[in-house]
Amino acid sequence: MNTLLIKIRNLGIASLGLLMLGSCSDILDEQPRTKYDPSFFGTEEGIEGGLTALYSHLRDTYGYAYYYNICETGTDEYTYGHDADGNFKDADLSGVGSLTSQSCRADALWNNVFTYINSASGIIENGMASGMDESLISEARFFRAFDYFRLVQTFGGVPLDLGAGELKFNTSPSRVSKRNTVPEVYTKAIFPDLITAVTNLPETGRVTGGLTKTAARLVLAQAYLTYGWWLENPKDIPTYPVCDRVDPDGHDAQWYFQKAYDIALEGIQNPGPFALQPTFYDVNVGSNDRNNEMLLYADHTENSEEFNGGSLSYGSGSAPDNFAGWMVTWNYPNMTAKRADNGASFTPVLRAATQDLGRPWTRMAPTQEVFKNIFADKTHDSRYDGTFTTVLRANWNLDQANYGTLTQAYNANGLPISVGDAVLSFIDNDDPNIEYVNENSVGGGILPGRADYVVGPSAISRLKYPILWKLGPYRTDNNGTVGQPNAASTRPFPILKFSELYFAAAEAAVKGAATQPGYSARDLINVIRARAGKWSFSNAKNDYYVADFSKEMTDATPQEITIDYILDELSREYFGEGHRWFDLVRTQTWAERAGTYTIAGMNATDVTPQTYTRTINKEHYLRPIPQSQLDAMEMTEEEKAEFQNPGY
C-alpha cells in the first residue's frame, strides 16, 4: 500500500483558524479538538501527525467536484451540462444563473484551508522552538504557502492574522478579521516559506508522495510568475483590498518573471527522482498512477476504506471523495441497441468502474472549441487520444447474469456488433454525409457501412460529448464485472507535475526573462510537444499503437511563442485537471478566451452548434468571500461590506 496513505490515520488536526470551528473531516479515526496545547507540536509524533493532516487536507478540494466546477466551468474548457444544477449554471456566467457570495463554490477552498494554515503555523512555531528537523518543518511551510497561494489567486488579499498575530498559531476562535493586501500575502507568507522549503526539503520525499525540493521549486516559480503578472496588470483588472501595485521589496514585474524562469529552470536541471514520462498516455493511465512525473497528489486507494477516506462501493458526493470525474461524464448508459436473440432494446454499454467510463452525472460539458481548435491535430498529437474517451464500446459481458448468453446485437444501419465493438464514436471531423437519427436514444448519427453511431464535432452537445478519460476510475478489483461504478474514484488526484516546470519557465521567457542557451520558450515548449508526438497506446483503437510524430510536432511549433500559444498548450497538456480558471485569470485572458463558446443543445435531436455569450466582468477575476464567512463575523454591516470583494 502507498506509504503516505498508511500515515493518513488516527489524528484530527482541528486547530482553530479564521472562524473555522469544525474538525477536519477527511482525517480518518480523528479525535477532534477545539484547542491545542502548543507542546503537542513540540514532539516528533505531533509534528508528523500534523503533517499527515496537511497532506490529507488536499482531498477536501482536489477531487471534490464542486470546487472542481469553479476551476473549470465558465472557462474555454467547460460549460454546464445537461443535468447541471445551479452550482454549475451560476459558474458559467452565461445568463442561466448568477454567481454570488451564496452560490460560488470557491467556498470549498476558503472554508477548508484556514484551519490547516493554522495547523501549519503551529508546527512551524513549536517545531522550531523544540529544535525539530527543519526538513520536517519545511513541509508545513510548503503547505502554508501553497494554501495562501491558492487563496490569493482566488480571492485577492486574505488574512494573515487568524487571531494571534500575522502567521501566528492561534488557539482561540476569532470573530473579527482584516484582509491583508496581495503584496503582503506574497512577500510575508508565500515567498519566505517557499524559499525556506526549497532549501530544506529533501530531493526525495520522506514518504511516497511526500514533498520535495522540486515541488517547492515549482510552486515558487508559479508564485513568482503570478505575482509578476499581478504587478504588471496589462488589462487593468482591479485588486482588493485596494492597494498600489507596488512591491514592498522594490522589485518590478520583470524581476519576478526572471525569478520564475530561474527557479523553474533550476527544477528542470536538478530533477532529483523526477522526470517526464515517455508518453502522454503513460502520465495518465491508471495502471501507472504515482509515476515519477507526479510531484504532489491528493491520495486515495482501493485497498482500504480507512486509508481511502471514503467508501469503496458508493460515493458520498462530498469531500474527501474523489468524484470530480463524475461531473464530466455524460449518461452513456442511455444508449440502446437491439438484442440479436430476441430483438429487444437493451443497454450495450453498461456503467462500469473502468477508466474509459465511470459514473455519469452530466453536470459539465466541454465546448466545441476544445475539439475544433485546441485539439485540432488529432493525428500527430497524442494528447487528444490520451485525454478523452471518444469511442464507447460494447461491454454487456460484464453483466453475466443478464447477458451471459448474448453474443451479438444490432446497432447502426442494422449491422451486428459484439462485445468490444464500437457502439458510438465521436469522430475527428464533421462529415456532411452523417444522418443524425434518434435510433439509439441519444441522437447518434449514421454513416453508410458503419455499425457504430457517430457524432461529429459540431454535434457535440450538453447531452453527449467525449468523456474525460484521464480522470476516469481505475481499479484492479472488478473481477470481470462492472465493479463498483457508483464509488468515487480510488485514484490519486494530480496536483503538481514535473512537466509544469517547463511551462512556468516558458511563460516567464515570453514575459521577458533572459533565457539560457537551449532553454528558450520554444525549446521548453518543444520538449513537451515532442513527448506529445510519441504514442504507445491508442484509446480510440483500444490497442497498442507505437508511433513517433515528435518531429512533426516540433516542426509545427511557431518560431515565436506567445501567451496565447502557451495557453493553448496548457490546455492540451492539462485539460480538465482544474488548472484552467487560474491560468486564464493569471494571464488576464479569461474574458477574451472564454467570452463566447459554441455547443449544441440539451436534447438528443440537438446537433446544431449554438453560440453562447458570457458576461465576464473585471470584478469576476476575483471570487466572492463566502457569505457564511461574513455572517459568522462580529462586525458591522459596513465592515462586512468592506471585507467582501467588489461586484458581489
N, C-alpha and C positions, 0 to 999 in steps of 0.2 A: 504493500500500500504506500501511497505517496507520503514521504516523511513529514511534509508540512501538515498534511491533513491529520496525521496521528497526534500532532500537537494542538489541534483545534478542539479543545475539550476542557471541561471541568473548571472554567474560570469566567466569572462575569465582571467585566470592567465597565461598571456603570457610574464612573466618576462624573461629577456634576459639571456640565458646561453651561453654555448660554441658554438658560431656561429649559435645559434638557433633563427632565426629572426621571425618565424611564430607564429601564435596563436595556442592555444590548441583546436583543432577541436572537441574534444569529450565532451566539456562542452557546455551544451545547452543554447541557447539565450545569448551567451557570448558577451561581449564588449571588444574585444581585444585591448591591449595597447602595445606600444613599449617601454615605460618607466613607472616606478612606483615611486611615492613619497614614501619614506620609511615609512612615517606616515600611509600609507594605512594599513600596517601590525601592527600598533600600537593600533588598536581598536579591540574589540571582534568580531565585524562584519567582519573586514578584516581578522582576524585570521581564523574564521570559514569559510569564503569564500575561503581563500587559502587552507585550509584543504579539503574542498569539491572538489577542483580541484585535489588535490593529490589522493583522493580516485578515482575520475573519470579517472585519467590518467592510471589506471590499465587496462582499457578497450582498450587502444591503443596497448597493447601487448598480454594480456591474452584473448584468443578467436580470436585473429587476425591470420588468417590461415597461412600467410606467415612466421610470426615469429614462430608459432606453428611448421611449417615444419622444421625449422632449429634446433628445440629442439628434434625432433623425427626422421626425415628421415636420414638415414645413420647410425642408431643405430641398436641394435639387435631386436628392436621392429618393425621398419617400413623401407620399401624401397619405391621406386617410383611405382605408379600405372599406369593403362592402359592409362589414359588421362593426365598423368603428362606433365607439360611443364618444361622449364629449371630451374625454381625455385626449383623444386623437384629433377630433374635428377642431377643437379650440386651438390646438397647437399648429394647425395648418394655415391659419391666418387668411383663409380664402373665402370668408364670409359665411361659413356654416357654423361658426361658433365664435366665442370671444375669450381671449386669453386674459385672465385676471389673476389677482393675488389669491383667489379661492380655487381657481381651476388649473393653474400652472403646476405641472408635476415636477418642476425643479425643486419642489418642497422635499422630495425624496433625498436630495443632496443636503439642503440646509438643515433639515430636521434630523439628519443622521450624523453628520461629521463633527459637530462641535463637541459632543461627548468624547469622541476619540481624539480630537485635538487636545482636549484637556487631559486625557489619559497619557498622551504622548508627552505633554508638559510635565506631568507627574513623574514619568520615567526619567525624563531629562534632568529635572531638578534634583530628585532624590538619588538617582543613579550616580550623578556626578558627585554629590555630597558623600556618597558611600564608597566612592572610588571604583565604581564598576567599569568594566572594559568599554572604552569609547566605541568600539565596533558594534557593541550591542546598543548602546545609547544612540548611535547614529541611525539605527533602524527606526527608532522613534522620531529622530529629526527628519528623516525622509518622509515618514507618513504625515507629520505635522505640516511640512512644506507642501507635500503633494495635495493634501486636503485644502490647504489655503490657496494653492494654485487653481484647483478646480472651482473653489468658491469665488475668487476674484475674477476669473473669466466669466462666470455665470451671473454674478450679482453686482460687480464693481467692488468698491471698498467694503470691507466687512470688519467686525470687531476683533481686535487683537486682545482686548481685555475681557475675560469671561467672568470677572468679579473680584479677582485678586491682584490685578495689575496686568500690564501687557505681557503676554506669553508666559504668565504665571499659572501654576497649578491651583485650581480653585476647588475648595471642599464644601462650599455652601452655595445654595441656589441664589441667583441674582435675577431680579426682575426689572433692572434698568440696563440700558446698553447704549453705547456710542459707536458708530461706524468709523473706522479708520479710512484714510484715503487710499486709492490704488497704489501710489508710490510708497506709502508707508507699509502696506501689506507685502509688497515685493521686497523692499530693501531692509525691513526689520525682521520679516518672518521667512519668506521663501528663499531668497538668495543665501543668507547666512547659514540656514540649516542645510541646504543642499551642498554648499561649498564644503562644509564640515563633513557631510556624509560622503562626498566624493573622496575626501582624504582618508577617511577612516573605515569605510565599509570594505569588506573583503572582495577579491576578484571573483571568488566562487562562494555562493551563498552558504550559510551555516546549515541550512536545511534545503531540501529540494524545493525550488520555487522561492528561495529566500533572496533578500535584497543584496545588491552588489554595487560596486563602483559604476559598472556600465549602466545599470538602471538609473542611478543618481545622475550620471552624466547626461543621459537622455532627457530627463525631466528638467535639469538645469538648463540645457540647451534650449528646450522648448519654452521655458520660462523667460530666458533672455530674449528669445525671438518674439514672444508675445508682448513683452514689455516694450521692446523696440517699436513694434507696430503701434502700441498704445501711445508712446511718446510722439511718434510721427503723425498719427491721426490723419491720414490723407483724405478721408471722406467727411471730416468734421463731425464725427459721432460724439454725442455728449457723454460725459462721465459723471459718476456720482459716488460718493459725495463730491460736490463741485470743488475742483481744485485746479491750479495751473498744471499743465502737463510739463512739469519741470522735475528732473531727477534730483533728489536730495543730495546725491553724491556728485552732482555736477556733470554727469555724462549725458551725451546726446544719443539719439536713436541709433546712429551709425556705430557708436561704441558698443551698444548691446547686440547689434547684428553681428559685429565682428566676434564678440564673445560667444555668441551662439554658434557661429561657424567653428571657432577654435575648439570649444568643448565637445561639439558633435564629432569633429574630426579626431579628437583625442580618443573618443569612444570607439570610432571605427578602427583606428590604428592600434588600439590596445584592447582587443575584444575579450581577453580572458577566455572563458569556456564557450563564448557565444559566437555564432556565425549565421550567415544566411543559409537556409535550407536549399538543396539543389534545384528544386522546382517549387512553383507556387502551390501546386497540389500538395506537396509534402508539408507545407506550412499548415494547411487547414484540414487535412484528412484526419478523422477522429482517431484512427489507429496510431497516429503519430503525435498525439497531444503531448504537451510539456516537452516539446523538442527544444533544441538549443538556440532557436531564434526567439523564444519567448523569454522576456525579461521579467515580466510580472503578470500574474493572472489571479482571478478570483476562483479558488479551487473547489472542486466537487469530486465525488467518487460514486461508483455504482456498487461498491463493496460493503457499505455500511451506512444505514440511515443516520447513525450518530455522527459519523465523520462527514457525511454529505451535507448535513444541516437541514435535511428535509426528507420527506417520504420518497421511497424508490419506486412507488407504484402509482401515486396520484399527486399531481401538482397542486399546490395550495393557491396559486395565483397571487402570491405575495413574496416579499423577501423573507429568507435568503435564497429562495428557489432561483435557479437559472431558467427562466421561461421567456426570455426576450424573443427567441426564435419562433415561438408560437404566433406572435403578433404579425409576422411577415409570411405566414404560411396560409395559403388560401384553402378553401374547403374542397379539396380534390376528391374526397370520397363521394361527392355528389355526382361524379361521372357515372354513366351507365353503359353497359354493353348487353348483348343477348347471349344467353347460355346456348351452347351448341346442342346440348342434350334435350332441352325442353322449350327453348325459345323464350324463356322468362328473362326479364330485365334483372340485372344484378350489378353489384359494385365490383369492377375488376381491379381497382387499386384501393386496397384496404389501408386504413390508418395504421401505421406501423412505426415502431421506435427505431427507425433507420435514418441515416444521415440525409438521405435524399427526400425524406418525407417528414414525419413528425406530426405534432398535434396542431390542427388548423384552428386559427382564431380570426383571420382575415381582418385584422384591425389596421394594418398598414399595407400600402401597395406602392411599388416603385413606379416612378413616372416613365413615360415612353422615351423621354430624352436619355435616360440611362442606357437604353438598348440601341437607340439610333445614333447617339453622339458619344457618350463616354465609352461604351464598349462597341464602338463601330467596327473595330478589327477583331473579328471572331475566329479568324483563320490562324493568324500567327501568334496572337496574344492569348496565352493560356488562362489569363485571369478571368475572362468571361466564363469559360467552362469550369474553372475552379472556384467560382463564386456562386453560380446558380444551378439548380436542378431545372433543366429545360426539357427533359423527356421523362414522362411519367409512365412507368412500366407495370404490366400486369403482375400482381403478387397474390392472387387469390389462394394459392397453395399454402399460404401461411395460416389459413383457417381450414385445417383438415376436417374438422367436424362438419362443416357445411359444404365444402368444395373439394373434398378428398378424391372424388371420382371424376371431377370436371377436368377435362384435358384441353378443351378448346372453347372459344367464344367467337361471336361475330361482332365486328366493330365497324369502322368507317367503310363506306362502299360495300357493306355486307361481306367484307373479307374476313377470313379467320385470323385469330390471334391466339397465342399460347402464353403460358407463364414466361415472363421475361421480355415479351414483345412490347413495343411502344403502343400505348393507348392514346396519349395526346402528346404532341410535340410543339414547343414554341420554336418556330423556325427562325433562321437568321435574318431573312429579309422578306419584305412584303411580296406577295405573288398575286398578280391580277386574276389568276385562274382559281383562286380559293373561293369556294362557295360556302358561306357560313350558314350553318343549319343548327337546329337545336336537338338533333337526334340523341346526343349523349348528355343532355340536360344542362350543360354548361355553355353551349353555344360554340363548340368547336367547329372548324371548317373542314371541308373535304377537298382533296386533290386527286385527280384520276390516278388509279393504280395504287394508292396508299391505303394501308389498313389502319393507320393511325389518324386521328383527328389532328388538325394543325391550327396554330394561331400565329399570325404574323405580328410584327412589332406594332403596327398601327391598330391592332385589335386588342392589345393588352389593356386590361380594364381594372376597375376596382374590384371586380369579381374574381378574375383569374389572371395569373402572372407567374413568371418563374419564381420558384421557391429559393430562399437564401440557403443554399447547400452548406456553406462554410460554417453556419451556426446550427446546423441540424444535429439531432441527437445521435450519439454513437454508444452502443452497448454491446457487450460480449455475452450477455446472458439471455438473449432472445430465444435461443434453442430451437430455431426453425419455426417460430411462431411470430405473431405481430409484436411480441414482447410486452412492454409497458408503455404504450403510446400516449397515455394520459399523464405520465410522470413528467416532471420538469427534467431538463437535460442534466445529466450527471457529468458532463464535460466541464473542464475549466473554461471560464470566460476570459478571452485575451484582453489585456490592458495595455501592456507595453511590449513592443517588438524591436529587435535589433535593427531591422530594416528602417525604422523610423529615424535613426541617426542620419541616414543618407538624405532623407527628405528635409530634416532640420538644417543640415549643412547646405543643401542645395538652395533652399528658400533664403537662407541668410546670404548666400552668394548672390542671388538675384537682387537682394536688397542692398547690395553694395559692399559686402565683406570682401576683403582681399583674400584671394584663394591661393592654395599651394599647387605646384605643378602636378597634374594628373588628378586634381580634385576640384575641377571647375563644376559649376551647376550641371552642365551637360554630362560631364564624366560621371558624376554621382548618380544622376537620374538613369544613365545608361547601364550602370551596374544593376539597378532594379529591373530595367526593361530587358536587359539580356537574360536575366533569370526568368522573366515572364515569357520569353520565347522558347523556353525549354519545357517539353512535355514528357510526362512519364505515364500518364493515365488520362483517358477521356471519359468524363462523366456522361456526356451525351451518348457516346458509343457504348458505355458501360464495359470498357475493355482497356487493356494496356495499349498505349499509343506513345511510342517513343519518337520524338521529332525535335529538331533544334532549329528554331527560327530566330535565334539571338541576333544574327547579322541583319536580318530583315527588320527586326525591332529597333536595333540601334541606328541603322541607316535612316529609319523613318523619323528619328528624333530631330526636332528642329535645331538648327545651329544656335539660335538664340532662345534660351529658356525664359519664359515669362511666368508671372504669378498665376495666370490663367492655366498655363500648361501644367504647372506644379499641382494646381487644384484638380485638374483632370486626372493626373497620375495618382494623386492621393485617393481619389475616388476609386480608380481601378484597383489600387492595392488594398484599400481598407474599407471597401464598400460595406455598409451596413454594420460596422463594428462600433458605432456610437461616437465616432470622431467628427462627423460632418458639420454639425452646428458650430462646434468650436473652430473648425478650420475656416468656415465662412465668416464667422464673427471676428476672428483674429485678423483676417485679411480685409475686413470691411467690404466683402463682396456678396453678402447674403442677398440683399435686395436685387442686385444686378444679376446674379446667377439663378436665383430661385423665385424671382418675382412673378414669372408665369411658368406654366407647365402644361403638358398635354397628357390625357389619359382617356380611355373610353369609359362608358357609364357603369351603372350598378347592375344591369340586367344581363342575362345570358345572351340576349339578342343584341346587346350594345357592342358594336365592333367598329365604330367610327370615332376617331380622335376628337376630343373636345378640349378647348383651351381654357384654362382657369387662371385667374389673376389673384395674387396675394397682396395684401396691404401690409408691407413690412416697413414700419416707421423707424426712424433712428432710435427712438426710445426702446424698441423691441430688441436692440442689441444687448440689453441687459434684461434678465428675467426679474419678475417681481419678488420682493420679500414675501414669504408665505403669510397669509392673513392670520393663521394660527399663531405665528410668532408675535405679530402685532397685538393680537387680542390678549396674549398672555403677559404683556409688559405693563408695569405700573408706571405709565407715563401719560401725559395729557394727550388729547387728540391731536393737538398741533405738533407735539413731539413725535407722535406716531406717524403723522403725515410726512414729517421731515425725514423720518427713518426710511420710509418707502421710496423706491425708485420712481422717477417721474414717468408719467404716462399710465400709471396703474392706480 
